[in-house]
Amino acid sequence: MSLFSPEAGQDTIYFERDGSRSGPYKCNFSSRKLTLFYKELEVSEGDKLIRIVPGKEDYYTVHEVEYSAGLGGAIPPHYTFELTKDSAVPKRSQSTTTNHISIHGSTGIQIGDHNVQNLEVAMKEVLASIDKADVSMEEKEEARNRLHQFLAHPLVSAAVGSGLSVALGLLS
């Protein structure tokens, strides 16, 4: 039996579309790309490939189907499939994504850590209100000191978390 024969291979697979199975087909299974040496198959992107393994069935999604008429007499007609295993855990990306955002003439835009930015905006508003207040400089300084003492309290600093450095930075 030739390696390129439809009966070649140690693995048994089926294709499934809308609950209806076709097969069985024999092949030597590989996980990302699979080549089947059949002249005619009715398989489309989105179909499921079921691989029979001891004690269970593994399901794969067909993402790409390519047909080749072969190469003369050396390589017969065949299909190549790109697959992903349905139960596979997604791999973490090792690359860093950089987003570039351009916004013109807008207000109220939130990007980044929601809590830290809201605290920073709120602190700026409180400090601006203190600065604009019609009171003596000593009273303004006392209000700023009390705000600093409030933020320096261990319970408050634990509740505020990463926004604390932003808030204290605005007070200095």
C-alpha positions in Angstrom: 0.0 0.0 0.0 1.4 3.4 -1.0 1.9 6.2 1.5 -0.4 8.3 -0.8 -3.2 5.7 -0.8 -6.5 6.7 0.8 -6.3 3.5 2.9 -2.9 4.5 4.2 -2.5 5.7 7.8 -3.1 4.5 11.3 -5.6 7.2 12.3 -9.4 7.1 11.7 -11.2 10.4 11.3 -14.7 11.6 10.4 -16.0 14.9 9.2 -19.2 16.4 10.7 -21.5 19.1 9.3 -24.8 20.0 10.8 -24.8 16.8 12.9 -24.2 14.5 9.9 -21.0 12.5 9.8 -19.1 11.4 6.7 -16.3 8.8 6.7 -14.5 7.0 8.1 -11.2 8.1 6.5 -7.7 6.7 7.2 -4.8 9.1 7.5 -1.6 9.8 9.5 -2.9 12.6 11.7 -1.0 15.8 12.3 -2.5 18.5 14.5 -2.2 21.8 12.6 -2.2 20.7 9.0 -3.6 17.4 7.7 -3.3 16.0 4.2 -5.8 13.5 2.9 -5.2 11.7 -0.4 -8.8 11.4 -1.7 -10.0 12.6 -5.1 -13.3 13.9 -3.8 -14.3 15.0 -0.3 -17.1 17.2 0.7 -15.5 19.3 3.4 -15.8 23.1 4.0 -14.3 25.7 6.4 -16.2 25.5 9.7 -16.8 21.7 9.5 -15.7 19.5 12.4 -13.1 16.9 12.1 -13.4 14.0 14.6 -10.3 12.0 15.4 -10.9 8.6 17.0 -8.4 8.1 19.9 -8.5 5.4 22.6 -11.5 5.9 24.8 -12.7 9.2 23.2 -13.1 11.4 20.2 -11.1 14.6 19.7 -12.9 17.4 17.9 -11.1 19.9 15.6 -12.4 22.9 13.6 -11.5 23.0 9.9 -10.3 26.6 9.2 -9.0 26.2 5.7 -9.5 23.7 2.9 -7.0 23.5 0.0 -7.3 21.1 -2.9 -4.3 20.0 -5.1 -4.7 18.1 -8.3 -1.4 16.5 -7.5 1.9 16.4 -9.3 1.8 14.3 -12.4 2.0 10.6 -11.4 4.3 11.3 -8.4 1.8 12.8 -6.0 -2.0 12.0 -6.4 -4.8 14.6 -5.9 -5.2 15.6 -2.3 -6.8 17.9 0.2 -4.9 19.9 2.9 -6.7 21.1 6.0 -5.7 23.7 8.6 -7.1 22.7 11.9 -7.4 23.8 15.6 -8.3 21.5 18.4 -11.6 22.6 20.0 -10.6 21.7 23.5 -7.1 23.2 23.3 -6.2 25.9 25.9 -5.2 29.1 24.1 -1.6 29.9 24.3 -0.5 33.2 25.8 0.9 35.6 23.3 4.6 36.4 23.8 4.4 39.5 21.7 3.5 42.9 23.1 0.6 44.8 21.5 1.0 48.5 21.1 -2.2 50.5 20.5 -2.0 54.0 19.0 -5.1 56.1 19.6 -5.7 59.5 18.1 -8.7 61.5 19.5 -9.5 65.1 18.5 -12.0 67.4 20.0 -13.6 65.0 22.4 -14.1 65.0 26.2 -14.8 62.3 28.7 -12.5 59.7 27.1 -11.4 56.8 29.4 -8.3 54.8 28.5 -6.2 52.7 30.9 -6.8 51.9 34.6 -10.3 53.2 35.2 -9.9 53.6 39.0 -6.5 55.4 39.0 -7.7 57.9 36.3 -11.0 58.6 38.1 -9.1 59.2 41.4 -6.7 61.5 39.6 -9.6 63.5 38.0 -11.5 63.7 41.3 -8.3 64.8 43.3 -7.7 67.5 40.7 -11.2 68.8 41.0 -11.0 68.8 44.9 -7.7 70.6 44.8 -9.0 73.1 42.3 -12.0 73.8 44.5 -9.8 74.3 47.5 -7.6 76.8 45.5 -10.6 78.7 44.2 -12.3 78.9 47.6 -12.7 82.4 49.0 -10.8 81.7 52.3 -7.4 82.5 53.7 -4.2 80.8 52.6 -3.9 79.2 56.0 -7.4 77.6 55.6 -6.5 76.3 52.1 -3.2 74.8 53.5 -5.1 73.2 56.4 -7.6 71.6 54.0 -4.7 70.2 51.8 -2.9 68.8 55.0 -6.1 67.1 56.2 -6.6 65.6 52.7 -3.0 64.4 52.8 -3.5 62.9 56.3 -6.7 61.2 55.1 -4.9 59.6 52.2 -1.9 58.6 54.3 -4.1 56.5 56.7 -3.3 52.8 56.2 -6.9 51.7 55.7 -7.5 54.4 53.1 -4.2 53.6 51.3 -5.2 49.9 51.2 -8.6 50.8 49.7 -7.2 53.3 47.2 -4.4 50.9 46.1 -2.4 51.8 43.0 -4.1 55.2 42.8 -2.5 56.4 46.1 0.8 57.5 44.5 -1.1 59.6 42.0 -3.2 61.2 44.7 -0.3 62.0 46.9 1.7 63.3 44.0 -1.0 65.9 43.3 -0.8 67.1 46.9 2.9 67.8 46.8 
